Amino acid sequence: MSFRSVIAVLGVLAVVGLLVFGLVVKGSSGLAIGDPVPTSALPRLEGSGDESLARYRGRWVLVNFWASWCEPCRAEAPALEKFQRQHGGPRFEVLGIDTRDLSGDGRDFVHEFGLSYPQLRDGDGGAAHDYGTSGVPETFLVDPRGKLRLHVPGPVDAEILEGSVAPLLPGGKS
């Protein structure tokens, strides 16, 4: 094998090694079940002021990261709204976080789907990064103590919400 071939092979191996390292680091940066979830304040998507997940301490919260340009997010929005209407109350709330999106597009999305649950804005994706998301949509169920109880990468539907989330909520059937 020539010197150039050896250099080329070593270069390819170095790139592959860096990619594998990046995937391992990314995979380990996500939240694990039982971990406390980040509570950084984010601006409300509509209205003024900021809000934090800490405001919901003592309640179950289903945190859903989404974006208006995301087709799977559009597909899951009606199921999340229906779930909020069926289960929402003083002990449970869905909380939407519009990430890496334009504010106007996010507000249009909320109006289009008639979303009644609170919406926050994560314009630069910092909160999504803190949760360790790999894209949108991703959904996290947080218990009343602020600990992660369930993580659903990808879109949710009625079957996932009723089969995996509802049983964990107060009065749910396990």
N, C-alpha and C positions, 0 to 999 in steps of 0.2 A: 504494500500500500504506500502511495506517495505521501510526502509531507503535507501537501495540499489536501489530500483526502482525509488524513488524520485530523487536520485543523477543521475541516468542514464537519466531520462526524462529531468532534468535540463541541463545535458551535451548536449543532442541532441538539446534542444531549444537554447542553447548558440551557438552551431555550426551553426544552421539554421539562427540565428540572425546575426552572423558574415558574413555569405554568402549573406544575403539580404543587409546588410550594404555595403558590397563590391560591389554588383551590383548597388546600388543606387549611391555610390561615383563614380564608373566607368562611369555610365550613365551621371552624371552631369559634368564629366571632359572634355567631348567632346566640340567641337566648336558649337556655335549656329549661325543661319543665322544672318548676320550683324556684327558678331565678327571679329576683325582683326585676320588675320592668322599669325602663326609663320613665321619668316623670317631668322631663323638660317642658316648659311652657311653650305653646305654639299659638300663633294668631288664629282667631276664629275666621273661618272662610267667609262668613257673612256677619256683618256688624263690626263692632270694634272690640278691642281688648284681646287679651290672651287667656288661654285656659290650659290646665295641666291635668294629666291623668290622676295626680294626687287629689284633685277635687272629688274624685269618685271613690276614694278610699271608703271601705265599708260596703261597697256594692260590687257585683259582678259586672265586668265590662268586656264587650266584644269589640276589640280594636281592629278596624279594617283599613288597611292601606290601599288606596286606589288612585287612578288618574283618569281624566276624561277621555284621553286618547286610547285607552286600554280597552280592547274589545271584550276580553273576559270580565273586566270590571263592569262593563255595561250589562253583560249577561247575568251577573250575580246581584246587581243592585235591587231588582224587584224582590228577590228572595230575602235579602237582608232587611228591606223595609217591612215585608210581611212578618218576618221573625220579630222585629222590634215591636210591631203593633200587637202581636200575640203575647210576647213575653216581657216587654218593657214595663217598667214601673219603678217603685222605690228601691228594689233590690237588684235590678238589672237594667243595663243600657247598652245599646250599640253606639259606638263612637267611630265616625269616619275620619280618616286623615288623607286629604288630597295631597299627593306628593309629586314633586318634579313636574308641576303643571302651571298653567297660567290661571290667575285668580278668576278672571271672567269665564274661562272655559269650565273651571270647577263649579262656579255658581250656576252656570247653564246646565251642567250635568245634574246637580242637586234638584233644580227646578223641573228638568225633563222627567226625572224619575220620581218626583214628589217625595224626596227623602225627608222624613220628619225628625230623624235623630241628629244630635250635634255633629258639626263638621269643623275640623281644624285644617290649617294649611301648613304644609311642610314644603315650602317652595324650593329649597335647595337640596332636599332629600336627607338632611342631617338626622332627623328623627328616624326615618326608615333605616338609615345606616346604623343608628344606635340599637335598633331592634335586630339588626343582622339580616334584613330582608335581602332577597336575591332578585326581586322584581315586584311587579304588581299583577294581580292582587295578592295580598297575604293577610291572614287574619290570625289574631292572637286573643285567646280568652284569658282574662286576668281575674284572679279571685279577689275577695274583699280585702285581703291583706296586701294586695299589690304584687302577687306572685303569679308567674305564668303557669297556667294549667293545661293549655292546649294550643298548638300551633298548626295552622293549615296553610301550607304554601300553595299558591294557586287559587283558583276560584272556588267559592263555596256555593252550594245549592241547598234546596229544601231538605234533601236526604242527609247531607252532612250536618246541617244546622239542627235538625230534629233528632238525628241519630247519635251525634257526637257532642254537640253543645248543650242541648236541652237537658239531657240526663244529669249534667254537672250543676245545673242551676238549682236554686232553692225550690223544693217541691218537684224536682225532676225525677224521672224514673230511671234508676241505674240498672 
